[in-house]
Amino acid sequence: MKKMLNFKYVIVGFLLVLCGACSDFLDLEPKNKIPGESVLSDPNGIKSFLADLYYGSPIEDFVYMPAAGFNARGNTGSLTLAQYALEAIHSEWPNWNQFANDWWNKGYFLNRNINLLMTYIPNLDISVEEKDALMGEAHFLRAYTYFGLAKRYGGVSIITKYQEFEPNTDNLKVPRSTEKETWDFVMEECDRAIRLLPETRNNPSEEKRRATKWTAYALKSRAALHAASVAKYWDKAPLEGEAVDKNFVGLDKSDASRYYQACIDASKAIIASNRFGLYKAHPGSAQEAIANYRALFTDPNVAGEEAIFIKGYGAPGTRIAHDYDAWNNPNQNAEGFPHRGRTNPILELIDLYEDYTNPGHAAPIITTEDGKVSDNEGYRPYVAYRHFDSPEEIFKHKDARFFACITYPNSVWKGKKIVIQGGVIKPNGDLMSSPGACEHNGKTYYTFGAQFSKDYSGFDGTPNCTRTGFLMRKFLNENLTVTKELQSTTDFMDFRYAEILLNFAEAVVEKGETDGNLLDMAKKGLNDLRKRAAHTTEVDLTLDNVLRERRIELAFENKGYWDLIRRRDFHSEFDNRRKMALVPMIDLRGEKPQYIFVRKFVPGANSCTFQTHHYYRHIPGTSTNGLTQNPKH
């Protein structure tokens, strides 16, 4: 067929990433290269092609790195979105602040193949119901593709037909649509998917791994909230230039209400369906809540009620697996893989976790007797520090999600107490922060808590040790031994019910909703999340409470970066910002050795400033494609 002129072969790879080895969706004849004609005229071939489209979709998971792109493996360093935002910093490259997350060429390549799929579905020898379901998946994938483009570039070229090759390439050029038109197209594509997709999958192994009606609702919930926020907060970081004048970037404040309503409606459809809920929503204790929350992320397949859409992994040692455990295990758990401890949660995040003794409020770590948390200058001998017999005592009453997601000083991982220490206060009050040893009362004290680097996990300045006093624990499998690369098979929840509750609550508050039923529903969802974390006191439905809960609940899930983008908070939060660390030190000045903690700027990390033009990315190839470039690019 003529349509196949420039599509001679379809590369079919990584099918297990989508669906798992037991899925009928993958029971296909194994081939490395399948002639395009046979693929797209055969139902099983279509499924193979569809699997590749899912694989190429902009899911920001364990193998998404802002610099390396999607499905990145190899020497990525595990440079994640969390390290660019207000969640973490990278132990090896603490000053890596490219704000690069481009996706133009691959996004349009994916869109081209989705459009190609759509041309073949009507002619397949399958039932109308099956055709509708496949077309619904195609609309979902196209909505997801344009969501990935819109949140990076604003208004883009909307191409809904497969473009055949022409010698006169001018006939293939499609002008940019406005940002409003682009977001509206995403909403419309979600609606088309919702109408066509089934509510459930006949094959249980595909239920969470192929799009359903509820997956499309979840995408619409997320995308509509993003668009609404851009509209409401555009004036916080206005831009100038041709792209602004032509409305290729920017939304009017009057558009916000409509997009918030779209988020409310999509979220409500999921909530009201009664098909979903929070995993282990009613723990009997904080300890039970910790265990439940860990299980949710180490194997999301146990949480059928919470997971809406999962990207699966398998086959250790192949590119169907990933390296999240390898890059992020504590240094003391050296099992063969040479690079560890890369994601270091920052003190700004730790301070947000509540204390059960003062519910409804952030609980900054108090290190001094005067209770001040604004002193970031490091250790000074005249300051009256709080003293602790054991370093974990300072975190005693923290929210269960802190203990589930964070490796902190003296916590246990794989049977070892994780030693995180940044200095020794000598009996005369001098600080020993460089590698060394101090003899006191017949015992030797080492700067980093142990003599040899294999026995500690922090502050020596090497890439395998934390710079902040913390390591990320969320998603990591304590039962996995990592001797080499590509050993992790933990699946990733791209959409889950908790996010829907938070999207709904934020949209209700930001829209200024007055409907009592919606307000009650939003407040209930907010407090249900807290109760799952063993809180017993309800909080009011306020924007501050919703946003704090969002940062805690969705930490390290690649949402925080985009929250700063969509709400136009990045440039104000990162205005010559230096991220914070909490440094435990053992103090030998008293009757017995005790621990103190020092709040300070992350060692080795420079200040960072986010320029407002980075709210939109650079469009490549404008000299040949004729598109208007985004402001200041």
N, C-alpha and C positions, 0 to 999 in steps of 0.2 A: 504493500500500500504506500501511497505517496507520503502519508504522515510518518512513515517509518524511515524516510530518506536519511535523516540525520540522527536516527535512534536505532542503529543497527543491532546493538547489544544492550541488554539490561544486566547490570551487575547485581546479583542477588547475594547479599551478605548479612551476617549478624542476625539471622532470623530469631535465634534464641533470646536475643536481647529483648525482643518484644513479648514473647509468649511462653517461654519455658519449654523444656524438652518434651513434656508429656502432652503438649497441645496438638490437637488435630490441625490447627492452623499451620503447623510446621511439618506435617506428615507429607512432605513433598519429595519428589525425586531430587536427590542431591546433585546440584550442578554449580559450577563456578560461573559459567557464562551461558545465558539462555537467549536464543535469538528472540528479538523483541516481538516479532509477529506472533510467534507461538505463545509467548507469555501473555500478551494482551488480548488474545482471542480464546483463552482457556480459563475457566474459573479458578483452577488451582494456580495457574500462572499469575492470574490477577492477584491472588492472595500473596504470592511471593513478592510481586511488585509492590503491593500495598504494605507489606512488612518493611520494605526498604524506605517507603515514604514515612512510616512511623519512626523508623530509626533516624531519618534526617530531620524530623520535626524539632522545633526549638525548645526542647525540654532541658531545663537548666538543673542538672542533677550532679552526680558524683564525677562525671567526666566532662562537665562544662567548665572551662576556664576562660575568663574574659580575654586574655591575650591569645591563647591557643585555640579557642573556639569550642564547638560542640564535638562530643564523642572523641575528646582528646585523650591520648594515652602516651606512655613513654615518659620522657623526662620533663613532665609538666611542672614539677615542684608542688603540685596541688595548690596552685595559686587560684583561690576561689573568690567569688563575689563577697563573701563574708569578710575577707581581709581588706577589701576596698571600702567597706562601710563601717558602721559603728558596732561591729561584733568581734572582730579579731584583727590580728596582724600576722604577717608571715615571719617565721623565725629566721629564715635565711635572707630574705629580701624584704626587710621591713619598710623600705622606701619605694617599693614597686607601686607606683600610683599612676599608671598609664590611663586609667579610665577608658580602656579600649575594649569594646565589646561589639565589634562590627559584624554584620551578617548580610550584607547586600547581595553579593554574587551567589552565595549558597542559598540564600532565601529565594531568589528568583529562579535558580535551578530547580529547587524543590517545587516551586509554584508551577513551573513548566511541566514537570512530570505529573503533578496533580491534575492539571488541565488535560494532559494526554490521557490519563486514566479515565477522566470523565467522558472523553469522546468514545471510549470503547465499551463502557458499561451498558449502554442501551442495546447493544448488539449481542450481548452474551446470551448463551442458551441456558438461562436460569429463570426462576420465577420472578414475577414482578416484586414480590416482597423482598427477595434477595437483592434485586437490582436497587430497590429503594434503600436498603440497608447499606450497600456499598456506596451509593451516591451520598448517603448521609455521612459516611466516614470521610469521603472526599471533601465534602463541604466543611466538616470539622477540621480536617487537616489544613484546608485553605484558610479557614478562620484563624487557626493557630499560627500559620505562616505569616499572615498579614498582621496579627498581633505582635509577633516578633519583629516585624519591620516597622510598624507604627510606633512602638515604644522606643525605638532607636532613632528613627529618621523623621517622624512626623508624617506629613502627607507624602504618599508614594504613588508610583504608577500602578494602577489596578488593571491587571491582565487576567481575563476570565476565559480566554480561548487559547487553545494550543496554537502557537505560531509556527507555521511552516517556513522553511528557509526560503529567502528571496535574495537575488543578487543585489537588489536595491534595498539596502538596509534601512533607508529612511522610512520605508513602509512598515517597518517593524517597531519603530519608535513610538512609545506611548507616553504622553506628558504626565507630569505629576498631578495627582488629585490633591485637593486641600486636605489638611489634617482632619477636619471635621468629616469630609467625605470618606476618608480612609477608615476612621473609627466607625462610622456608620456602616461601612462595608463589612467590617469585622462583626458588628452586631447582626447584620442581615445574614451573613454566612452561618453564624451560630444558630439563628432562628431556622434556617433551612435544614441544618443538621438536626436540630431538635425535632422538627416535623418528620424527618425520615428515619432517624435512628431508632432501633428497638430499645425498650426499657431494660431488657436483660439479654444475655447471650445464652444460646442453647448449650454451648460447651462451657462448663464451669471454669475450666482453666483459662478461658478467654474473657471471663466476666469483667475483670479489672484491667485487662491488658489491651482490649480493643474498645473503641469509643462506643458509648451508649448515649441515650438521651440525656442522662444525668452528667456525663462527662462534658457534653456540649453546654449544658446549663452552668457547670462549674467554670468552664472557660469564659462564658459570657459574664459571669459574676466577677471574675478577676479582671477581664478586659474593660468592662464598663466602669469599674471602680477606678482603674487607671485613667481612663479618659475623663471621668468626672473630676478627678483630682487635678489633672492638668488644666481643665477649664476653670476650676475654682481658684487655683493658685498661680495661674499664668502671670499675674501682675507682680508676684513676688520676685520674679526674675525675667522681666520683659527683655526681648531681643529686638534688634533692628536689622533692616536689610531687605533685599528683593524678595527672599523667601517669606518673610513676614508680611510684606506688602501684598503678596499674592496669596496669603493665607495657607501657604504650604506648611508652615509651622505656626502653631498657636491656635487656641480655642477661645471662644468668647465666654465670659463668665455666665451668660444666660444659658449656655449649653449644659452647665453642670447638673442642674436639677434633673434633666432628662436622662443623663447617663447614670446618675445616682439611682433614679427610679428603675432603670434597666437592671442595675446591680441588685436592687431590692427584690425585684420580681424574679430574677433568675435564682437568687439565693433562697427566696421563700419557696420556690417550686421544689427545691431539693429538701428543705427543712420539712415542708408540709407533706412530702411524699411518704414520710415515716419509714423509708427504706434505709436511712442512715442514722448513725449516732456516734457518740464518743466511745472509744475502746476503754473498757473497764472504768466506766464513768463514776462509780461509787466505791472508792477504796476505803478499807476499814482503818487505815492509818497512813501516816506520811511515808513510812517504810514500804508499805504496799504500793502506794502511788509511785514511788521511785522505781520499783521493779516493773510495774505495769508500763510506765512511760518508756523505760529502756527497751522493753520487749516490742513496743509499738514500732520502733525504728530499726531494730536489729532484724526483725522479720515482719514487715507490714502485712504479710499474708495471713497472720493470725487475727488481724483486725478488719475482717470483712465489712463490719458495720461502719468503720471510719474511712477506709480507703475507697476512693472514687475512681482513681486511675493510677495504675502502677507501671513503671518501666522496669522490666525484669532483667536479671543478669544470671549467668551460669558459666559452666565449663571453665574452671580455674586453669590458668596457664594460656588461655586464648584471649582474643580481643572481645570476647563476649563477657569477660570478667572486668574488674576494675581494681584500682590501687588505693582506695580511700583508707583502708586500714593501714596499709604499708606506710604511707606518708604521714600518718597522724598518730600512730602508736607512741607512747612515751619512750624516751631514750633508754630507760632501764629494761625495756622489753625488746632488746636487740635479738632478733631470731634469724638473722641472715640478710634481710633487706637493709641496705646501708643508710637510708634516709628516713628520718623519723621526726615526730614532734613539730610538724610545720604549722599547723593552725593553732595560734595562741589567742584565746579569748581575752579581750581587753577589760580593764577595770570598769569602764563605762557600762558595759553589759552586766557585769557582776553586780554593780550597784543597783541595777534595776530590779533584781530578784527580791521579792518581798520577804519579810520576816513574819513568821506566824504570830509573833507577839504584837505586831502592829499592822494588821491586814489593811489592804487598800492603799498602801503607800510604798514607794520605792524605799529600799533599805540600804543606803550606802554603807560601805564597810568603814566602821569607826576604828581608827587606829590610835587616837590620842585621848587623853583624859578630858580635854576640853571639848571633844566631840566634833571638831572642825574637819571638814572633808575638802577644803579648798587649798590645802598646803601640798604642793607638788614638788617641793624642792629637795626631797630626799632626806636622808638621816642627818639629824643634828643632835649633839649630845645633851643639850639643855632642854629639849622637848620632853614632856612627860608622856611617854607612850604607855598604852595599855599592854599588860603582860599576860602571857598564856603559857600553861604548862605543856600544851601540845598545839601544833599549828592549826589543826582542824577545828579547834574550839571557837574560833572567830566566826565560823560559818554555821554555828550550831542550829539556829532556828530558820535557816533559809528555806525558801520554796522547794518542794520536792523536785521540781524540774531543774533546779541548779545541780542537785546531786546526780540526776539522771543524765545531764548533758555536759557536765564540766568535770575534768580531772583537776583536783585542787591539792594543795600541799598536804601530804600525809594520807591521802586517800589511797585505796587499794585497787590495783589493776593487775589482773592475771596473777593474783596471789602475792604481789609485792606492794609494799608501801612506797608510794611515789615520793621521792625526796626532792622537794623544790625549796631551795634556800639561796639567798643572795648575799650573805655576809655574816660576819661574826663581830659583835661589839666586845672589844677587849675589856678587861677589868678597869683600865684607865679611861674608858670611854671612847677610845679610838676605833674607827671602823676598819675592818679588814674586808675589802670587797674584791681584791685581786686574788688569784689562786695562792693559797697558802695554808698554814696550820698554826694553831695557837694552843699551847699547853696551859691547862688551868686545873689545879687541884688533882693532878695525876691523870687527867684525861686530855686527849687531843681533840680539838675541834677544827673542822675544815670549813673553808669559805662556803663551799657549795653543799655542805652536809655530808660529804663522804670523800675519801681520799682519791678514789679512782672514778673516772667519768662514767664508767659503765654502771656505777651505783647511785647516780643522781640524774635529775632530769631538768635542771634549770639554771639559768643565769650565767653560764660560763662563756657566753658569746658565740658558741659554736652553733651551726644550723640545727643540730638535733635536740637542742635544749630550749625550753620556753624562755622568752624575753619578758613575759607579762606576769608570771606566777601561776598560769593556768594552761591547761591543754583541753582540746575539744574531745568529748567522750561520745556525744550523740552520733548514732549510726554505727559505731565501732563494735565489732564482734569479739567479745572477751574469750570466746572459745576457739578462735581462729589463730593458727600459727602461721606467721608470714615469713617465709624463708626467701622469697623471691618476688618478682613483680607479677601482677595480674592474678592475685589469689582471692580477691574479695568477690562474693556473689550476692551481697546484700542488695535487695530490690529497693527502688526509690518510689515513694508516693509523690506523684506530681500534683495531684489534687486530692485533698482530704477534707473531711467534714469540718474539722476545726477551722480551717481557713474560710470556709463558707460562712460559719458563724461570725467570724471576725469581719469579713467583707460586709455582711449584712448589718452588723452593729455599726460599723463606721459609716456606711451609706445612710442609715437611718439618722444618725446624729448629724452628719454633715449636711444632709438635705434639710434639716430642721423639721423633721417629720413630727406631726401632731397627732397622728392616728394612735390611739391608746393601745390597740392590739399589736401594732408593729413595735411600739416602744416596749411593751411588755415582752414580746418575743425576743427582741434584741437584748434586753437586760437579762432575760433567762439564759440565752445562749452565752453571753459573757460570763455569767456566774457558773454555768455548767462547766465551762473550761476550768475555772478556778476550783470547783468542787472536785474535778477529776485530779487536781493537784493537791487534794486534801485540805483545801481551805474550807472553813465552815461559816465564815462571815461574808455576806453579800456586799457588793459594792454598787454604787450608783452608775447609771449609764451616762458617762461623760466622755468627751473626746480624749481627755488625758488618760482615763482608765482603759479605754479601748486601745489606744495606741501603745500604752505600756504593755498591756496583755498581748498585743500582737507581736511586739519585739521579743517577749519572753517565749511565747508559744511557738513562734515560727523561726526561732534562732537557728542559724546555719542552714536554712532551707532555701537560700537564695531569694528571699523576699525582701529583706531589709534594704538592700541596695536599691531596688526598684521603688520601695516606699519613699526613699529620699529623693529619687528622681521625680516620681509622679506628684509628690506633695511640694516639690520645689524647695526642699530643705537642705539639699546637698551643699549649696554654696554658703549657706549660713552656718551649718554644722562644721564644714571644712573650710574655715577662713583662717589660715595659718594654724591649723589644729595639730596638736601633738597628742597622740594616744597615750593612755595611762596604763601603768603596771602596779601590782601590789607585791612588794618584796618582803618575804619573811626573813628575819635575821635572828640569830640566837644571841641573847644578851647575857654576858658573863659578869655584869656589874653587881648583881644582887646576891642574896644569900644562896640562891640556887639558880642554875641556868634556866632562863625562860625565853619564850619567843616574843618578839615584837614584830609589827608590820609597818612598812613605810610605803606611803602612796607617792609615786613619782612618775615622771615621764618615761616611756619605754626606752630602755638603753639602746642606743644606736639608731633610733628612729628620728628622722627629721620632721619638721612641720609640713603640713600638706594643705594645699588650697585647691578647691574645685572651681574652675572657671565656668561662668554661666553658659557659655556656648557649648559646653559638653553635655548639656541636657539633650542635645541632638548630635548625632554622629555625622562624620564626613561621608558624603556620597561619592563613591569612586567613579571615574570615567566621565565626568560631566563635559569634558571637552569633546567627547565623541557621541555621547548619548543625548546631549543637548539639554539636560535637566538643570534646573536652577539649584545651585549649591546652597547648603544650609549656612546660617550666619557664622561669620568669622572662621570658616573652614577653607 
